[in-house]
Amino acid sequence: MKLLAATRERQGERDGDFCYAVEGELVLLGLVCATDERDPDGGCGCGRAFSGMSSMRATTTALVRDLDVSIDDVKLAVEGYYVSSGLGPDLIGGAEFADLAAETVVGMEEIAAALPVGAVVGRRLDQLTWRSEPREVREQ
């Protein structure tokens, strides 16, 4: 299954790059604060970063990887991420939590499905940007 993972590849090519996430951990497009919604280059950086699902730390670059994981594995990881971030079923309700996790998994699949394995991407709010051109992509 193709998914995005934290990477240090292509770091430092753009002003404001950072990678505090753990190399190789799954990432997703996390929530964006009001400050970064107005200017993704300012504020805290959440408008240009991916959220590391294990470390709860961010990176501005992600690598498309083809991983030997199931949908159930990804769903479990997403649920753990949301519980760790404080958005568990005890806060938002069981049905809402299940819907959030399911929508997140579908979103993660859709994003990665449109990208070639080995591509490095960045983020600007809800848009992905190429950090490696498709001709530079190598097989993983």
C-alpha positions as CSV (number, residue, x, y, z in Angstrom):
1,M,0.0,0.0,0.0
2,K,1.4,3.4,-0.9
3,L,1.6,5.9,1.9
4,L,3.6,9.0,2.9
5,A,6.5,8.7,5.3
6,A,8.7,11.2,7.0
7,T,12.0,11.9,5.2
8,R,15.0,14.1,5.5
9,E,15.5,14.0,1.7
10,R,15.3,17.4,0.1
11,Q,15.5,19.1,3.4
12,G,17.0,22.6,3.4
13,E,16.2,23.4,-0.2
14,R,13.5,25.8,0.9
15,D,13.4,28.4,3.6
16,G,11.6,27.2,6.7
17,D,12.3,23.5,6.1
18,F,12.4,21.3,9.2
19,C,12.3,17.6,10.1
20,Y,11.6,16.8,13.7
21,A,9.7,13.6,12.8
22,V,11.3,10.2,12.9
23,E,12.7,9.1,9.5
24,G,10.3,6.6,7.9
25,E,7.3,7.0,10.2
26,L,3.9,7.4,8.6
27,V,2.7,11.0,8.2
28,L,-0.5,12.7,7.4
29,L,-1.8,16.1,6.7
30,G,-2.5,17.4,10.2
31,L,-4.7,20.2,11.3
32,V,-3.6,23.8,10.4
33,C,-3.8,26.7,12.9
34,A,-5.5,30.0,12.1
35,T,-2.2,31.8,11.9
36,D,-0.8,29.4,9.2
37,E,-4.1,29.4,7.3
38,R,-3.4,33.1,6.6
39,D,0.3,32.5,5.9
40,P,1.7,29.0,5.7
41,D,5.3,30.5,5.7
42,G,4.7,32.1,9.1
43,G,3.4,31.0,12.4
44,C,4.2,27.6,13.7
45,G,4.8,25.8,10.4
46,C,1.8,23.5,10.5
47,G,0.6,24.8,7.2
48,R,3.6,23.5,5.4
49,A,4.3,20.3,7.4
50,F,3.2,16.7,7.7
51,S,2.4,15.3,11.1
52,G,4.4,12.2,12.2
53,M,1.9,9.7,13.5
54,S,4.2,8.0,16.0
55,S,6.4,10.8,17.2
56,M,3.7,13.5,17.0
57,R,6.4,15.7,15.5
58,A,6.4,17.4,12.1
59,T,8.4,17.4,8.8
60,T,8.2,19.6,5.7
61,T,9.1,16.6,3.4
62,A,7.5,13.2,2.9
63,L,8.5,10.3,0.8
64,V,6.0,8.1,-1.1
65,R,6.6,4.5,0.0
66,D,5.0,1.2,-1.0
67,L,4.6,-0.6,2.4
68,D,3.5,-4.1,3.3
69,V,0.7,-3.0,5.6
70,S,-3.0,-3.6,5.5
71,I,-5.9,-1.1,5.7
72,D,-6.5,-2.4,9.3
73,D,-2.9,-1.7,10.2
74,V,-3.2,1.9,8.9
75,K,-6.6,2.4,10.7
76,L,-5.0,1.2,14.0
77,A,-2.1,3.7,13.5
78,V,-4.6,6.5,12.7
79,E,-6.7,5.7,15.7
80,G,-3.6,5.7,17.9
81,Y,-2.5,9.1,16.5
82,Y,-5.8,10.7,17.2
83,V,-6.0,9.3,20.7
84,S,-2.5,10.5,21.4
85,S,-3.3,14.0,20.1
86,G,-6.3,14.3,22.4
87,L,-9.1,13.6,19.8
88,G,-10.1,10.2,21.2
89,P,-13.6,8.7,21.3
90,D,-14.0,9.9,24.9
91,L,-13.8,13.5,23.7
92,I,-15.6,13.5,20.4
93,G,-17.8,10.4,20.7
94,G,-17.4,6.9,19.4
95,A,-19.3,7.3,16.1
96,E,-17.5,10.6,15.3
97,F,-14.1,9.0,16.2
98,A,-14.8,6.0,13.9
99,D,-15.8,8.4,11.1
100,L,-12.7,10.6,11.6
101,A,-10.4,7.6,11.5
102,A,-12.1,6.1,8.4
103,E,-12.0,9.4,6.5
104,T,-8.4,9.9,7.4
105,V,-7.4,6.5,6.1
106,V,-9.3,7.1,2.9
107,G,-7.6,10.5,2.5
108,M,-4.1,9.0,3.1
109,E,-4.8,6.3,0.5
110,E,-6.1,8.9,-2.1
111,I,-3.1,11.2,-1.6
112,A,-0.5,8.5,-2.0
113,A,-2.3,6.7,-4.9
114,A,-1.8,9.8,-7.1
115,L,2.0,9.9,-6.6
116,P,4.8,7.7,-7.8
117,V,6.7,5.6,-5.3
118,G,10.0,7.4,-4.4
119,A,8.6,10.9,-4.9
120,V,9.4,13.5,-2.3
121,V,6.7,16.0,-1.6
122,G,6.1,19.1,0.5
123,R,2.9,20.7,1.7
124,R,1.3,24.1,1.3
125,L,-2.0,24.0,3.3
126,D,-4.1,21.3,1.5
127,Q,-1.9,21.1,-1.6
128,L,1.2,18.9,-2.1
129,T,4.2,20.3,-3.9
130,W,6.9,18.4,-5.7
131,R,10.3,18.3,-3.9
132,S,11.6,15.7,-6.4
133,E,10.4,15.9,-10.0
134,P,8.9,12.7,-11.4
135,R,11.9,12.1,-13.6
136,E,14.1,12.1,-10.5
137,V,12.0,9.4,-8.8
138,R,13.8,6.2,-8.1
139,E,12.3,2.8,-7.2
140,Q,12.1,2.0,-3.5
